[in-house]
Amino acid sequence: MLRAKLSSTIAVLLCATALSTESRAGLVSLCEFQPSIDYECRNCTPTKRDVPVALFDYHNQGTLQDISQIAFTVSMQVGDPANSHLTLGIDGIDTGLALNGFSRDTLTEKTFSMHKGDPNWISPETEAQLLNALKDGQALASVIGATPNDTRIQLYSDTQTNLCITGNSVEPTPEPASLLAWAAAIAVGVARRRKAV
């Protein structure tokens, strides 16, 4: 009887180990607030099109398999509101998300978002680049100008910036190694008990 119980217990545990370890999927948002990087160039002559805004840390928040939404909140002033052509960059990759509506003399906070299915949504190639860049758990958000002159902007470190990237994540299910160890311990214990008898 004891042998039958032991055999059925081990059989159940072996079946459990045969289950897939990558079965749970769900929608997750990598979101974090960070202070902006100080940058003042409203009246200067810019020499670059890409200005860093904030570095975001998404470690332990999951790994995205795809991207379905990008949302970005930033406070900024621009040198020439009528001729400001800015987009959001993530790790140097231009998302095409337009950043507009800022003033020259007033600090304005604005939130921008884009969703899968929107006419301006990122291309599959850009999505693949972003997913690869996010593998290290960090994202450097930047403001990209159509020309260097567009980056006549001002950012303040006493303001918060938020970047949320939403998509599906596959979280690995832990392998039942502890169950196997437990089953092995029972088997050894039973064998020793039988010897003693």
WOBELJO-V372351 format. One record per residue. N is the residue number from 0. RES is the residue in one small letter. BURIAL is I if it has 9 or more other ideal C-beta (glycine too) atoms within 8 Angstrom, else O. D_CENTER is the distance of its C-alpha to the mean C-alpha in Angstrom with 2 decimals. Layout:
N_RES_BURIAL_D_CENTER, N_RES_BURIAL_D_CENTER
This chain:
0_m_O_53.35, 1_l_O_51.14, 2_r_O_50.43, 3_a_O_49.44, 4_k_O_47.03, 5_l_I_45.50, 6_s_O_45.17, 7_s_O_43.46, 8_t_I_41.03, 9_i_I_40.05, 10_a_O_39.81, 11_v_O_37.36, 12_l_I_35.20, 13_l_O_35.31, 14_c_O_34.26, 15_a_I_31.26, 16_t_I_30.20, 17_a_O_30.46, 18_l_O_27.75, 19_s_O_24.44, 20_t_O_21.81, 21_e_O_18.84, 22_s_O_19.88, 23_r_O_17.66, 24_a_O_15.06, 25_g_O_13.59, 26_l_O_11.53, 27_v_I_8.58, 28_s_O_6.88, 29_l_I_4.16, 30_c_O_7.25, 31_e_I_9.42, 32_f_O_12.87, 33_q_I_14.34, 34_p_I_17.85, 35_s_I_18.59, 36_i_I_20.28, 37_d_O_24.02, 38_y_I_25.21, 39_e_O_28.60, 40_c_I_29.92, 41_r_I_31.35, 42_n_O_34.75, 43_c_O_34.03, 44_t_O_33.97, 45_p_I_30.42, 46_t_O_30.19, 47_k_O_26.57, 48_r_I_24.42, 49_d_I_21.03, 50_v_I_20.71, 51_p_I_17.85, 52_v_I_16.89, 53_a_I_14.47, 54_l_I_12.23, 55_f_I_9.11, 56_d_O_8.47, 57_y_I_5.67, 58_h_O_8.29, 59_n_O_9.66, 60_q_O_7.10, 61_g_O_7.09, 62_t_O_6.59, 63_l_I_6.28, 64_q_I_9.83, 65_d_O_9.99, 66_i_I_9.04, 67_s_I_11.52, 68_q_I_10.97, 69_i_I_10.01, 70_a_I_11.72, 71_f_I_12.90, 72_t_I_15.71, 73_v_I_17.93, 74_s_I_21.59, 75_m_I_23.69, 76_q_I_27.21, 77_v_I_28.24, 78_g_I_31.47, 79_d_I_32.50, 80_p_O_30.94, 81_a_O_33.05, 82_n_O_31.80, 83_s_I_28.17, 84_h_O_25.91, 85_l_I_22.39, 86_t_I_19.00, 87_l_I_15.38, 88_g_I_14.24, 89_i_I_10.85, 90_d_I_11.92, 91_g_O_15.27, 92_i_I_14.42, 93_d_O_16.18, 94_t_I_14.44, 95_g_I_17.88, 96_l_I_16.90, 97_a_O_20.21, 98_l_I_20.51, 99_n_O_24.08, 100_g_O_26.54, 101_f_I_26.68, 102_s_I_30.08, 103_r_I_31.98, 104_d_O_33.64, 105_t_O_31.41, 106_l_I_27.94, 107_t_I_25.96, 108_e_O_22.65, 109_k_I_21.05, 110_t_O_18.06, 111_f_I_17.08, 112_s_I_15.22, 113_m_I_15.36, 114_h_O_15.28, 115_k_O_15.86, 116_g_O_19.64, 117_d_O_20.21, 118_p_O_22.65, 119_n_O_20.38, 120_w_O_17.33, 121_i_I_15.78, 122_s_O_17.76, 123_p_O_16.87, 124_e_O_17.23, 125_t_I_14.76, 126_e_I_12.14, 127_a_O_12.98, 128_q_I_12.80, 129_l_I_9.30, 130_l_I_8.12, 131_n_O_10.48, 132_a_I_9.48, 133_l_I_5.90, 134_k_O_8.08, 135_d_O_9.41, 136_g_I_6.72, 137_q_I_7.54, 138_a_I_7.75, 139_l_I_11.32, 140_a_I_12.14, 141_s_I_15.69, 142_v_I_18.51, 143_i_I_20.19, 144_g_I_23.81, 145_a_O_25.89, 146_t_O_28.37, 147_p_I_28.49, 148_n_I_30.62, 149_d_I_27.76, 150_t_I_26.06, 151_r_I_28.92, 152_i_I_26.70, 153_q_I_26.51, 154_l_I_23.61, 155_y_I_24.32, 156_s_O_22.78, 157_d_O_24.09, 158_t_I_21.72, 159_q_I_18.18, 160_t_I_15.28, 161_n_I_12.36, 162_l_I_9.19, 163_c_I_7.50, 164_i_I_5.56, 165_t_I_7.25, 166_g_I_8.39, 167_n_I_10.29, 168_s_I_9.64, 169_v_I_12.71, 170_e_O_13.47, 171_p_O_16.51, 172_t_I_19.64, 173_p_O_21.55, 174_e_O_24.66, 175_p_I_27.89, 176_a_O_29.30, 177_s_O_30.76, 178_l_I_32.65, 179_l_I_34.19, 180_a_O_35.27, 181_w_I_36.83, 182_a_I_38.67, 183_a_O_39.98, 184_a_O_41.25, 185_i_I_43.11, 186_a_I_44.65, 187_v_O_45.90, 188_g_O_47.27, 189_v_I_49.13, 190_a_O_50.57, 191_r_O_51.85, 192_r_O_53.37, 193_r_O_55.17, 194_k_O_56.59, 195_a_O_57.85, 196_v_O_59.66
